[in-house]
Amino acid sequence: MGGGGGKGADTSAQEAEIARQRAEAERLESEASTKEVWAPNARDLRPDGTRKGSGWLGSIPTADGRIMTEQTAEMTVDGKNISFPLIHPGSTKEELDTLAKGHKLPRESVIRALEQALKRKKEGRSPYKDEEE
């Protein structure tokens, strides 16, 4: 006459959760396969007025159904304002997920993106991916 349920109830709950997660994954996969891929156009400008590109990692869907490619940040370094992409070749899945949800990156992640941008600027290149790259 105990609390009922027991191990069988736990297993059923786990199976139900797994089924829910699979259904959600299938929904997201289906949704992603039917979305248009974003392409830059003349109206898509960065804060500094330059034209946006396809970004280092391509089109990334956001939680609100939009597409992100660069996510520009600005910082002052040595008295100069620098615009740079938060999405770069070294971005982690966690960072991309954070940005896709509309949240701010941790300071360490922003610093890594800035370091990537400064390295490129030192080489005489834009911090943003050139469409030829």
C-alpha positions in Angstrom: 0.0 0.0 0.0 2.7 2.3 -0.7 2.9 5.4 -2.9 2.0 3.6 -6.1 3.9 4.5 -9.3 7.3 3.4 -8.3 9.9 2.4 -11.0 7.3 1.9 -13.7 5.9 5.4 -13.3 9.5 6.8 -13.5 10.1 4.9 -16.7 6.9 6.1 -18.3 7.7 9.7 -17.4 11.2 9.3 -19.0 9.8 7.7 -22.1 7.2 10.5 -22.4 10.0 13.1 -22.0 12.1 11.4 -24.7 9.2 11.3 -27.1 8.5 15.0 -26.4 12.2 15.8 -27.1 12.2 13.8 -30.3 9.0 15.5 -31.5 10.5 18.9 -30.8 13.8 18.0 -32.6 11.8 16.8 -35.6 9.7 20.0 -35.6 12.8 22.2 -35.5 14.6 20.1 -38.2 11.5 20.4 -40.5 11.2 24.1 -39.8 14.9 24.7 -40.5 14.7 22.8 -43.8 11.8 25.0 -45.1 13.3 28.4 -44.1 14.7 30.7 -46.7 18.4 31.3 -46.4 19.1 35.0 -45.8 21.1 36.8 -48.5 22.6 40.2 -48.0 21.0 43.1 -49.8 21.6 46.9 -50.1 19.3 47.7 -47.1 21.2 45.5 -44.7 23.9 47.8 -43.2 26.1 47.6 -40.1 26.1 50.4 -37.6 29.2 51.9 -39.4 27.2 52.1 -42.7 29.0 49.2 -44.4 27.0 46.5 -46.1 26.4 43.3 -44.1 27.6 40.0 -45.5 26.7 36.3 -45.0 28.9 36.1 -41.9 31.5 33.6 -40.8 29.0 30.9 -40.0 26.2 31.7 -42.5 22.5 32.1 -41.6 21.6 31.2 -38.1 17.9 31.2 -37.1 16.9 33.1 -34.0 14.3 32.2 -31.4 12.0 34.9 -32.8 12.1 33.5 -36.3 14.6 36.0 -37.8 18.0 35.2 -39.2 21.3 36.4 -37.8 24.7 36.3 -39.5 27.1 38.7 -37.7 25.7 40.4 -34.6 27.8 43.5 -34.5 29.2 44.9 -31.3 31.1 48.1 -30.8 33.9 48.9 -28.3 36.4 51.7 -27.9 40.0 50.5 -28.1 42.9 53.0 -27.8 40.5 55.8 -28.3 39.0 54.4 -31.5 35.5 53.0 -31.9 35.7 49.5 -33.4 32.8 47.5 -34.8 33.2 43.8 -34.9 31.1 40.6 -35.3 30.3 38.6 -32.2 29.8 35.6 -34.5 33.3 34.5 -35.7 35.1 31.3 -36.7 35.9 30.5 -33.0 32.3 31.0 -31.7 31.0 28.1 -29.6 27.6 26.4 -29.9 26.7 27.9 -26.5 27.6 31.4 -27.7 25.5 31.0 -30.8 22.6 29.6 -28.8 22.8 32.5 -26.4 22.8 35.1 -29.2 20.0 33.2 -31.0 17.8 33.5 -27.9 18.5 37.3 -27.9 20.7 37.3 -24.8 24.0 39.0 -24.3 27.2 37.1 -24.4 29.4 36.8 -21.3 32.3 39.3 -21.2 34.9 36.6 -22.0 33.1 35.7 -25.2 32.9 39.4 -26.3 36.6 39.8 -25.6 37.4 36.7 -27.7 35.4 38.2 -30.6 37.2 41.5 -30.2 40.6 39.8 -30.2 39.7 38.0 -33.4 38.7 41.4 -34.9 41.8 43.1 -33.8 44.0 40.4 -35.2 42.3 40.8 -38.6 42.6 44.6 -38.4 46.3 44.2 -37.6 46.6 42.2 -40.9 44.9 45.0 -42.7 41.7 43.2 -43.2 38.1 43.9 -42.1 37.0 42.2 -38.8 34.0 40.9 -40.9 34.2 38.0 -43.3 34.9 39.2 -46.9 32.5 37.6 -49.3 35.5 36.3 -51.2 36.8 34.4 -48.1 
